């Protein structure tokens, strides 16, 4: 056997064995001990293991590659002290595709409007719209009989002097209160749409509105404010109160009345946006029920740019005096 040893003993000696000497195991043991005493590290090249051996003063301990070394000066941190990662910000799309244009729409601009009559047509509405004079007289007589029955049911005498003409008067008044069923948007607008290349806000405020509550058949009254931003085309300003009047002269609730006015203007004019705000007092909660005489109800409907842009919406609310 021929064996070569390093004089310094600080590095592992390279050993050559001849004729399969039995002292090879003892030589490998001295090599491992020498590496441990100097705190050096050795990577295992054969096999699939990717671990390192790091020996301390007592020559033991293993550590995976990439793991943080222990430090005497800095204590180990608790994993719970690590801050939570911030959510990733979504990149804004710079180019719009046809699919994006459909998805970006805020809501349906308007329902299907039947220009021959009611925007929510029924059989009775169509009959009333198309009836002749004889049919109108028959309808009035049926209503008079119904009112007479109501007077009898509440304990009154319909034949006394003060109530003799009441059935006819009430029947005609009810037909007037609901005359909006016989009107349509196309006839009201009557082509009063003009190309003026105007793109600034237009507001008609303090429009008086009288309507009938469909739940109790008693009135609710108030004021409506209508604003829109044209897309070059403007509508005659008198048409906005007329549209509000048409929908108000029906059996209504305030929420639907506000929405129908906004949808009708959006459908007819095709502007950049429409905003409608209504404030009213309901006799169904003043004369009966909760009987709160000073209460008022405010509803709004905003479409198009009024819904998408907060500054535009706030400008409208400020101009009509809601934000004051």
Short mmCIF file of the C-alpha atoms (twelve columns), coordinates in Angstrom:
data_MODEL
# 
_entry.id   MODEL 
# 
loop_
_atom_site.group_PDB 
_atom_site.id 
_atom_site.type_symbol 
_atom_site.label_atom_id 
_atom_site.label_alt_id 
_atom_site.label_comp_id 
_atom_site.label_asym_id 
_atom_site.label_seq_id 
_atom_site.Cartn_x 
_atom_site.Cartn_y 
_atom_site.Cartn_z 
_atom_site.pdbx_PDB_model_num 
ATOM 1   C CA . UNK A 1   0.000    0.000  0.000   1 
ATOM 2   C CA . UNK A 2   1.166    3.516  -0.863  1 
ATOM 3   C CA . UNK A 3   -0.514   6.389  1.033   1 
ATOM 4   C CA . UNK A 4   0.003    10.160 0.740   1 
ATOM 5   C CA . UNK A 5   -0.984   12.511 3.540   1 
ATOM 6   C CA . UNK A 6   -1.181   16.305 3.609   1 
ATOM 7   C CA . UNK A 7   1.298    17.892 6.004   1 
ATOM 8   C CA . UNK A 8   -1.028   20.654 7.105   1 
ATOM 9   C CA . UNK A 9   -3.932   18.310 7.764   1 
ATOM 10  C CA . UNK A 10  -6.380   21.147 7.017   1 
ATOM 11  C CA . UNK A 11  -7.561   19.669 3.717   1 
ATOM 12  C CA . UNK A 12  -8.783   16.193 2.920   1 
ATOM 13  C CA . UNK A 13  -5.936   14.011 1.605   1 
ATOM 14  C CA . UNK A 14  -6.294   12.331 -1.715  1 
ATOM 15  C CA . UNK A 15  -5.732   8.668  -1.172  1 
ATOM 16  C CA . UNK A 16  -4.804   5.976  -3.634  1 
ATOM 17  C CA . UNK A 17  -5.407   2.402  -2.735  1 
ATOM 18  C CA . UNK A 18  -3.588   -0.483 -4.280  1 
ATOM 19  C CA . UNK A 19  -4.679   -4.132 -4.316  1 
ATOM 20  C CA . UNK A 20  -7.923   -3.396 -2.405  1 
ATOM 21  C CA . UNK A 21  -6.416   -2.654 0.968   1 
ATOM 22  C CA . UNK A 22  -8.743   -3.256 3.890   1 
ATOM 23  C CA . UNK A 23  -7.796   0.102  5.463   1 
ATOM 24  C CA . UNK A 24  -9.914   2.112  2.940   1 
ATOM 25  C CA . UNK A 25  -12.846  2.441  5.331   1 
ATOM 26  C CA . UNK A 26  -10.569  3.808  8.065   1 
ATOM 27  C CA . UNK A 27  -9.107   6.351  5.624   1 
ATOM 28  C CA . UNK A 28  -12.610  7.554  4.616   1 
ATOM 29  C CA . UNK A 29  -13.483  7.916  8.288   1 
ATOM 30  C CA . UNK A 30  -10.420  10.154 8.846   1 
ATOM 31  C CA . UNK A 31  -11.465  12.216 5.781   1 
ATOM 32  C CA . UNK A 32  -14.962  12.799 7.139   1 
ATOM 33  C CA . UNK A 33  -13.572  13.681 10.568  1 
ATOM 34  C CA . UNK A 34  -11.168  16.153 9.030   1 
ATOM 35  C CA . UNK A 35  -14.012  17.905 7.154   1 
ATOM 36  C CA . UNK A 36  -16.086  18.099 10.362  1 
ATOM 37  C CA . UNK A 37  -13.332  19.639 12.458  1 
ATOM 38  C CA . UNK A 38  -12.757  22.494 9.993   1 
ATOM 39  C CA . UNK A 39  -16.501  23.255 9.491   1 
ATOM 40  C CA . UNK A 40  -16.296  22.667 5.748   1 
ATOM 41  C CA . UNK A 41  -19.173  21.505 3.548   1 
ATOM 42  C CA . UNK A 42  -19.309  18.690 1.027   1 
ATOM 43  C CA . UNK A 43  -21.918  18.275 -1.738  1 
ATOM 44  C CA . UNK A 44  -22.983  14.736 -2.577  1 
ATOM 45  C CA . UNK A 45  -22.660  14.441 -6.325  1 
ATOM 46  C CA . UNK A 46  -23.940  10.901 -6.746  1 
ATOM 47  C CA . UNK A 47  -27.626  10.059 -6.337  1 
ATOM 48  C CA . UNK A 48  -30.689  12.319 -6.368  1 
ATOM 49  C CA . UNK A 49  -30.159  13.977 -2.994  1 
ATOM 50  C CA . UNK A 50  -29.733  17.772 -3.052  1 
ATOM 51  C CA . UNK A 51  -28.990  18.267 0.647   1 
ATOM 52  C CA . UNK A 52  -25.899  19.673 2.308   1 
ATOM 53  C CA . UNK A 53  -24.178  18.614 5.478   1 
ATOM 54  C CA . UNK A 54  -23.172  21.428 7.776   1 
ATOM 55  C CA . UNK A 55  -21.460  20.323 10.987  1 
ATOM 56  C CA . UNK A 56  -21.262  22.508 13.997  1 
ATOM 57  C CA . UNK A 57  -18.914  22.264 16.927  1 
ATOM 58  C CA . UNK A 58  -20.189  18.816 17.789  1 
ATOM 59  C CA . UNK A 59  -20.120  17.703 14.136  1 
ATOM 60  C CA . UNK A 60  -23.836  17.111 13.573  1 
ATOM 61  C CA . UNK A 61  -26.759  18.814 11.719  1 
ATOM 62  C CA . UNK A 62  -28.165  18.885 8.201   1 
ATOM 63  C CA . UNK A 63  -29.622  21.791 6.203   1 
ATOM 64  C CA . UNK A 64  -31.401  21.951 2.871   1 
ATOM 65  C CA . UNK A 65  -29.961  24.091 0.110   1 
ATOM 66  C CA . UNK A 66  -31.439  27.622 0.108   1 
ATOM 67  C CA . UNK A 67  -32.553  27.485 3.771   1 
ATOM 68  C CA . UNK A 68  -31.672  30.521 5.885   1 
ATOM 69  C CA . UNK A 69  -28.721  29.915 8.164   1 
ATOM 70  C CA . UNK A 70  -29.179  30.248 11.873  1 
ATOM 71  C CA . UNK A 71  -27.758  33.426 13.346  1 
ATOM 72  C CA . UNK A 72  -26.626  34.171 16.860  1 
ATOM 73  C CA . UNK A 73  -26.990  37.946 16.530  1 
ATOM 74  C CA . UNK A 74  -30.487  37.846 14.961  1 
ATOM 75  C CA . UNK A 75  -33.206  35.684 16.538  1 
ATOM 76  C CA . UNK A 76  -35.319  33.489 14.307  1 
ATOM 77  C CA . UNK A 77  -38.438  35.280 13.023  1 
ATOM 78  C CA . UNK A 78  -41.878  33.913 13.550  1 
ATOM 79  C CA . UNK A 79  -43.565  33.147 10.224  1 
ATOM 80  C CA . UNK A 80  -46.638  34.953 11.520  1 
ATOM 81  C CA . UNK A 81  -44.622  38.213 11.614  1 
ATOM 82  C CA . UNK A 82  -44.280  38.231 7.847   1 
ATOM 83  C CA . UNK A 83  -46.576  40.818 6.207   1 
ATOM 84  C CA . UNK A 84  -49.263  39.544 3.913   1 
ATOM 85  C CA . UNK A 85  -48.506  40.041 0.213   1 
ATOM 86  C CA . UNK A 86  -50.285  42.964 -1.417  1 
ATOM 87  C CA . UNK A 87  -52.961  42.085 -3.986  1 
ATOM 88  C CA . UNK A 88  -51.882  42.437 -7.562  1 
ATOM 89  C CA . UNK A 89  -53.297  45.416 -9.399  1 
ATOM 90  C CA . UNK A 90  -55.278  44.630 -12.487 1 
ATOM 91  C CA . UNK A 91  -53.998  46.267 -15.629 1 
ATOM 92  C CA . UNK A 92  -56.450  48.531 -17.345 1 
ATOM 93  C CA . UNK A 93  -57.253  47.643 -20.889 1 
ATOM 94  C CA . UNK A 94  -56.186  50.287 -23.370 1 
ATOM 95  C CA . UNK A 95  -58.013  48.963 -26.387 1 
ATOM 96  C CA . UNK A 96  -61.691  48.084 -26.389 1 
ATOM 97  C CA . UNK A 97  -63.044  45.155 -28.314 1 
ATOM 98  C CA . UNK A 98  -66.646  44.667 -29.453 1 
ATOM 99  C CA . UNK A 99  -67.177  42.219 -26.582 1 
ATOM 100 C CA . UNK A 100 -65.884  44.783 -24.085 1 
ATOM 101 C CA . UNK A 101 -68.306  47.376 -25.415 1 
ATOM 102 C CA . UNK A 102 -71.197  45.063 -24.630 1 
ATOM 103 C CA . UNK A 103 -69.939  44.210 -21.137 1 
ATOM 104 C CA . UNK A 104 -69.204  47.842 -20.212 1 
ATOM 105 C CA . UNK A 105 -72.813  48.912 -20.637 1 
ATOM 106 C CA . UNK A 106 -74.175  49.981 -17.274 1 
ATOM 107 C CA . UNK A 107 -77.708  48.698 -17.690 1 
ATOM 108 C CA . UNK A 108 -80.368  48.329 -20.313 1 
ATOM 109 C CA . UNK A 109 -81.022  51.876 -21.597 1 
ATOM 110 C CA . UNK A 110 -84.763  51.414 -21.908 1 
ATOM 111 C CA . UNK A 111 -87.465  48.795 -22.168 1 
ATOM 112 C CA . UNK A 112 -89.337  48.194 -25.381 1 
ATOM 113 C CA . UNK A 113 -91.617  51.195 -25.881 1 
ATOM 114 C CA . UNK A 114 -94.861  50.570 -27.708 1 
ATOM 115 C CA . UNK A 115 -95.348  53.844 -29.574 1 
ATOM 116 C CA . UNK A 116 -98.992  52.968 -30.248 1 
ATOM 117 C CA . UNK A 117 -99.865  53.173 -26.576 1 
ATOM 118 C CA . UNK A 118 -98.618  52.126 -23.188 1 
ATOM 119 C CA . UNK A 119 -95.002  51.123 -22.680 1 
ATOM 120 C CA . UNK A 120 -96.373  48.104 -20.789 1 
ATOM 121 C CA . UNK A 121 -99.453  47.440 -22.978 1 
ATOM 122 C CA . UNK A 122 -102.397 45.372 -21.783 1 
ATOM 123 C CA . UNK A 123 -105.657 44.261 -23.368 1 
ATOM 124 C CA . UNK A 124 -107.682 46.934 -21.585 1 
ATOM 125 C CA . UNK A 125 -105.261 49.678 -22.650 1 
ATOM 126 C CA . UNK A 126 -105.544 48.709 -26.298 1 
ATOM 127 C CA . UNK A 127 -109.344 48.585 -26.138 1 
ATOM 128 C CA . UNK A 128 -109.556 52.017 -24.538 1 
ATOM 129 C CA . UNK A 129 -107.185 53.461 -27.133 1 
ATOM 130 C CA . UNK A 130 -109.149 52.143 -30.117 1 
ATOM 131 C CA . UNK A 131 -112.776 52.397 -28.940 1 
ATOM 132 C CA . UNK A 132 -115.395 54.526 -30.739 1 
ATOM 133 C CA . UNK A 133 -117.944 56.948 -29.253 1 
ATOM 134 C CA . UNK A 134 -120.506 54.238 -28.466 1 
ATOM 135 C CA . UNK A 135 -117.920 52.148 -26.694 1 
ATOM 136 C CA . UNK A 136 -116.748 55.171 -24.713 1 
ATOM 137 C CA . UNK A 137 -120.313 55.801 -23.554 1 
ATOM 138 C CA . UNK A 138 -120.700 52.193 -22.486 1 
ATOM 139 C CA . UNK A 139 -117.414 52.377 -20.552 1 
ATOM 140 C CA . UNK A 140 -118.558 55.543 -18.764 1 
ATOM 141 C CA . UNK A 141 -121.854 53.950 -17.769 1 
ATOM 142 C CA . UNK A 142 -120.084 50.914 -16.288 1 
ATOM 143 C CA . UNK A 143 -117.876 53.193 -14.235 1 
ATOM 144 C CA . UNK A 144 -120.880 55.207 -13.009 1 
ATOM 145 C CA . UNK A 145 -122.563 52.016 -11.849 1 
ATOM 146 C CA . UNK A 146 -119.404 50.970 -10.005 1 
ATOM 147 C CA . UNK A 147 -119.164 54.331 -8.203  1 
ATOM 148 C CA . UNK A 148 -122.844 54.142 -7.199  1 
ATOM 149 C CA . UNK A 149 -122.160 50.701 -5.730  1 
ATOM 150 C CA . UNK A 150 -119.230 52.101 -3.740  1 
ATOM 151 C CA . UNK A 151 -121.406 54.867 -2.314  1 
ATOM 152 C CA . UNK A 152 -123.981 52.329 -1.218  1 
ATOM 153 C CA . UNK A 153 -121.308 50.117 0.334   1 
ATOM 154 C CA . UNK A 154 -119.896 52.933 2.480   1 
ATOM 155 C CA . UNK A 155 -123.403 53.635 3.849   1 
ATOM 156 C CA . UNK A 156 -124.369 56.660 1.757   1 
ATOM 157 C CA . UNK A 157 -127.575 57.333 -0.192  1 
ATOM 158 C CA . UNK A 158 -126.586 57.793 -3.854  1 
ATOM 159 C CA . UNK A 159 -129.991 59.316 -4.586  1 
ATOM 160 C CA . UNK A 160 -129.674 62.299 -2.283  1 
ATOM 161 C CA . UNK A 161 -129.128 65.704 -3.842  1 
ATOM 162 C CA . UNK A 162 -125.410 66.048 -3.180  1 
ATOM 163 C CA . UNK A 163 -124.563 62.630 -4.628  1 
ATOM 164 C CA . UNK A 164 -126.867 62.405 -7.627  1 
ATOM 165 C CA . UNK A 165 -124.173 63.451 -10.158 1 
ATOM 166 C CA . UNK A 166 -121.217 62.132 -8.171  1 
ATOM 167 C CA . UNK A 167 -120.931 58.783 -10.019 1 
ATOM 168 C CA . UNK A 168 -120.662 60.548 -13.383 1 
ATOM 169 C CA . UNK A 169 -118.286 63.229 -12.085 1 
ATOM 170 C CA . UNK A 170 -115.995 60.659 -10.468 1 
ATOM 171 C CA . UNK A 171 -115.998 58.442 -13.575 1 
ATOM 172 C CA . UNK A 172 -114.962 61.360 -15.781 1 
ATOM 173 C CA . UNK A 173 -112.340 62.472 -13.256 1 
ATOM 174 C CA . UNK A 174 -110.855 58.981 -13.130 1 
ATOM 175 C CA . UNK A 175 -110.634 58.874 -16.930 1 
ATOM 176 C CA . UNK A 176 -108.794 62.216 -16.831 1 
ATOM 177 C CA . UNK A 177 -106.453 61.043 -14.080 1 
ATOM 178 C CA . UNK A 178 -105.500 58.087 -16.274 1 
ATOM 179 C CA . UNK A 179 -105.495 59.762 -19.704 1 
ATOM 180 C CA . UNK A 180 -101.845 58.808 -20.105 1 
ATOM 181 C CA . UNK A 181 -102.985 55.362 -21.186 1 
ATOM 182 C CA . UNK A 182 -104.279 56.932 -24.413 1 
ATOM 183 C CA . UNK A 183 -101.085 58.869 -25.184 1 
ATOM 184 C CA . UNK A 184 -97.793  57.748 -26.714 1 
ATOM 185 C CA . UNK A 185 -94.289  59.141 -26.789 1 
ATOM 186 C CA . UNK A 186 -94.058  59.527 -30.559 1 
ATOM 187 C CA . UNK A 187 -97.090  61.818 -30.744 1 
ATOM 188 C CA . UNK A 188 -95.866  63.897 -27.804 1 
ATOM 189 C CA . UNK A 189 -92.376  64.441 -29.241 1 
ATOM 190 C CA . UNK A 190 -93.863  65.097 -32.698 1 
ATOM 191 C CA . UNK A 191 -90.463  65.326 -34.379 1 
ATOM 192 C CA . UNK A 192 -89.161  68.095 -32.098 1 
ATOM 193 C CA . UNK A 193 -85.577  66.804 -32.119 1 
ATOM 194 C CA . UNK A 194 -82.962  69.171 -33.528 1 
ATOM 195 C CA . UNK A 195 -79.309  68.697 -34.493 1 
ATOM 196 C CA . UNK A 196 -77.509  71.537 -32.704 1 
ATOM 197 C CA . UNK A 197 -74.065  70.025 -31.949 1 
ATOM 198 C CA . UNK A 198 -74.664  70.760 -28.276 1 
ATOM 199 C CA . UNK A 199 -72.967  68.452 -25.785 1 
ATOM 200 C CA . UNK A 200 -73.495  70.215 -22.460 1 
ATOM 201 C CA . UNK A 201 -76.015  69.448 -19.731 1 
ATOM 202 C CA . UNK A 202 -79.648  70.477 -20.192 1 
ATOM 203 C CA . UNK A 203 -81.950  70.560 -17.140 1 
ATOM 204 C CA . UNK A 204 -85.642  71.273 -16.681 1 
ATOM 205 C CA . UNK A 205 -86.374  71.403 -12.964 1 
ATOM 206 C CA . UNK A 206 -89.384  71.789 -10.678 1 
ATOM 207 C CA . UNK A 207 -91.850  70.065 -13.021 1 
ATOM 208 C CA . UNK A 208 -95.110  69.632 -11.110 1 
ATOM 209 C CA . UNK A 209 -96.338  66.046 -11.172 1 
ATOM 210 C CA . UNK A 210 -99.721  64.631 -10.138 1 
ATOM 211 C CA . UNK A 211 -100.298 60.904 -10.222 1 
ATOM 212 C CA . UNK A 212 -102.454 58.179 -8.717  1 
ATOM 213 C CA . UNK A 213 -101.081 55.542 -6.369  1 
ATOM 214 C CA . UNK A 214 -102.028 52.172 -7.791  1 
ATOM 215 C CA . UNK A 215 -102.173 50.588 -4.350  1 
ATOM 216 C CA . UNK A 216 -104.877 52.783 -2.801  1 
ATOM 217 C CA . UNK A 217 -106.125 54.917 -5.747  1 
ATOM 218 C CA . UNK A 218 -105.272 58.155 -3.953  1 
ATOM 219 C CA . UNK A 219 -103.008 60.904 -5.339  1 
ATOM 220 C CA . UNK A 220 -99.337  61.561 -4.788  1 
ATOM 221 C CA . UNK A 221 -97.959  64.928 -5.864  1 
ATOM 222 C CA . UNK A 222 -94.545  66.478 -6.136  1 
ATOM 223 C CA . UNK A 223 -91.843  67.874 -8.397  1 
ATOM 224 C CA . UNK A 224 -89.618  66.207 -10.967 1 
ATOM 225 C CA . UNK A 225 -86.216  67.328 -12.254 1 
ATOM 226 C CA . UNK A 226 -85.030  66.050 -15.636 1 
ATOM 227 C CA . UNK A 227 -81.543  66.455 -17.045 1 
ATOM 228 C CA . UNK A 228 -79.710  65.030 -20.036 1 
ATOM 229 C CA . UNK A 229 -76.449  65.482 -21.917 1 
ATOM 230 C CA . UNK A 230 -77.091  65.548 -25.658 1 
ATOM 231 C CA . UNK A 231 -75.161  63.685 -28.279 1 
ATOM 232 C CA . UNK A 232 -75.411  66.599 -30.757 1 
ATOM 233 C CA . UNK A 233 -79.238  66.312 -30.858 1 
ATOM 234 C CA . UNK A 234 -81.507  68.247 -28.466 1 
ATOM 235 C CA . UNK A 235 -85.235  67.935 -27.808 1 
ATOM 236 C CA . UNK A 236 -87.760  70.740 -27.393 1 
ATOM 237 C CA . UNK A 237 -87.678  71.600 -23.692 1 
ATOM 238 C CA . UNK A 238 -91.482  71.549 -23.433 1 
ATOM 239 C CA . UNK A 239 -91.410  67.871 -24.441 1 
ATOM 240 C CA . UNK A 240 -89.713  66.847 -21.201 1 
ATOM 241 C CA . UNK A 241 -92.624  67.982 -18.954 1 
ATOM 242 C CA . UNK A 242 -95.060  66.471 -21.454 1 
ATOM 243 C CA . UNK A 243 -93.327  63.085 -21.242 1 
ATOM 244 C CA . UNK A 244 -93.420  63.296 -17.453 1 
ATOM 245 C CA . UNK A 245 -97.130  64.177 -17.602 1 
ATOM 246 C CA . UNK A 246 -97.908  61.250 -19.883 1 
ATOM 247 C CA . UNK A 247 -96.443  58.682 -17.514 1 
ATOM 248 C CA . UNK A 248 -97.817  60.435 -14.425 1 
ATOM 249 C CA . UNK A 249 -101.391 60.246 -15.730 1 
ATOM 250 C CA . UNK A 250 -101.548 56.529 -15.088 1 
ATOM 251 C CA . UNK A 251 -101.842 54.318 -12.065 1 
ATOM 252 C CA . UNK A 252 -98.287  54.477 -10.786 1 
ATOM 253 C CA . UNK A 253 -95.780  54.075 -8.038  1 
ATOM 254 C CA . UNK A 254 -93.110  56.752 -7.745  1 
ATOM 255 C CA . UNK A 255 -90.193  54.417 -8.352  1 
ATOM 256 C CA . UNK A 256 -91.564  53.175 -11.670 1 
ATOM 257 C CA . UNK A 257 -92.668  56.648 -12.754 1 
ATOM 258 C CA . UNK A 258 -89.125  57.987 -12.300 1 
ATOM 259 C CA . UNK A 259 -87.619  55.090 -14.228 1 
ATOM 260 C CA . UNK A 260 -90.132  55.233 -17.094 1 
ATOM 261 C CA . UNK A 261 -89.523  58.920 -17.742 1 
ATOM 262 C CA . UNK A 262 -85.751  58.384 -17.888 1 
ATOM 263 C CA . UNK A 263 -86.071  55.333 -20.133 1 
ATOM 264 C CA . UNK A 264 -88.439  57.081 -22.540 1 
ATOM 265 C CA . UNK A 265 -86.069  60.046 -23.001 1 
ATOM 266 C CA . UNK A 266 -83.142  57.673 -23.468 1 
ATOM 267 C CA . UNK A 267 -85.086  55.745 -26.100 1 
ATOM 268 C CA . UNK A 268 -86.341  58.743 -28.081 1 
ATOM 269 C CA . UNK A 269 -83.320  61.074 -27.965 1 
ATOM 270 C CA . UNK A 270 -80.350  58.662 -27.653 1 
ATOM 271 C CA . UNK A 271 -78.314  61.134 -25.536 1 
ATOM 272 C CA . UNK A 272 -75.064  60.506 -23.662 1 
ATOM 273 C CA . UNK A 273 -77.016  60.170 -20.440 1 
ATOM 274 C CA . UNK A 274 -80.273  60.956 -18.636 1 
ATOM 275 C CA . UNK A 275 -80.950  61.759 -14.988 1 
ATOM 276 C CA . UNK A 276 -84.358  62.067 -13.342 1 
ATOM 277 C CA . UNK A 277 -85.052  62.943 -9.693  1 
ATOM 278 C CA . UNK A 278 -88.521  63.147 -8.183  1 
ATOM 279 C CA . UNK A 279 -89.654  64.303 -4.749  1 
ATOM 280 C CA . UNK A 280 -93.277  63.845 -3.769  1 
ATOM 281 C CA . UNK A 281 -95.760  63.463 -0.933  1 
ATOM 282 C CA . UNK A 282 -98.064  60.451 -0.877  1 
ATOM 283 C CA . UNK A 283 -101.558 60.875 0.482   1 
ATOM 284 C CA . UNK A 284 -101.731 57.142 1.105   1 
ATOM 285 C CA . UNK A 285 -99.308  57.687 4.010   1 
ATOM 286 C CA . UNK A 286 -100.603 61.139 4.960   1 
ATOM 287 C CA . UNK A 287 -104.392 60.563 5.108   1 
ATOM 288 C CA . UNK A 288 -104.225 56.960 6.293   1 
ATOM 289 C CA . UNK A 289 -101.789 54.355 7.579   1 
ATOM 290 C CA . UNK A 290 -98.802  55.915 9.292   1 
ATOM 291 C CA . UNK A 291 -100.259 59.454 8.839   1 
ATOM 292 C CA . UNK A 292 -96.966  61.356 8.602   1 
ATOM 293 C CA . UNK A 293 -97.919  64.663 7.040   1 
ATOM 294 C CA . UNK A 294 -94.431  66.166 6.699   1 
ATOM 295 C CA . UNK A 295 -92.681  63.194 5.112   1 
ATOM 296 C CA . UNK A 296 -91.553  63.198 1.486   1 
ATOM 297 C CA . UNK A 297 -90.137  60.547 -0.821  1 
ATOM 298 C CA . UNK A 298 -87.200  61.076 -3.205  1 
ATOM 299 C CA . UNK A 299 -86.421  58.696 -6.067  1 
ATOM 300 C CA . UNK A 300 -83.853  58.905 -8.844  1 
ATOM 301 C CA . UNK A 301 -82.884  57.138 -12.038 1 
ATOM 302 C CA . UNK A 302 -79.555  57.816 -13.776 1 
ATOM 303 C CA . UNK A 303 -78.553  56.310 -17.103 1 
ATOM 304 C CA . UNK A 304 -75.504  56.505 -19.352 1 
ATOM 305 C CA . UNK A 305 -72.774  58.964 -18.391 1 
ATOM 306 C CA . UNK A 306 -74.705  60.085 -15.288 1 
ATOM 307 C CA . UNK A 307 -74.360  56.576 -13.917 1 
ATOM 308 C CA . UNK A 308 -70.753  56.044 -14.970 1 
ATOM 309 C CA . UNK A 309 -69.287  59.422 -13.958 1 
ATOM 310 C CA . UNK A 310 -69.608  60.628 -10.393 1 
ATOM 311 C CA . UNK A 311 -68.614  64.234 -11.225 1 
ATOM 312 C CA . UNK A 312 -71.350  64.513 -13.846 1 
ATOM 313 C CA . UNK A 313 -73.927  63.079 -11.463 1 
ATOM 314 C CA . UNK A 314 -72.862  65.417 -8.645  1 
ATOM 315 C CA . UNK A 315 -73.039  68.416 -10.980 1 
ATOM 316 C CA . UNK A 316 -76.637  67.553 -11.835 1 
ATOM 317 C CA . UNK A 317 -77.596  67.063 -8.183  1 
ATOM 318 C CA . UNK A 318 -75.962  70.366 -7.283  1 
ATOM 319 C CA . UNK A 319 -77.754  72.286 -10.037 1 
ATOM 320 C CA . UNK A 320 -81.178  70.996 -8.988  1 
ATOM 321 C CA . UNK A 321 -80.406  71.799 -5.355  1 
ATOM 322 C CA . UNK A 322 -80.243  68.294 -3.883  1 
ATOM 323 C CA . UNK A 323 -76.642  68.661 -2.615  1 
ATOM 324 C CA . UNK A 324 -77.238  72.028 -0.927  1 
# 
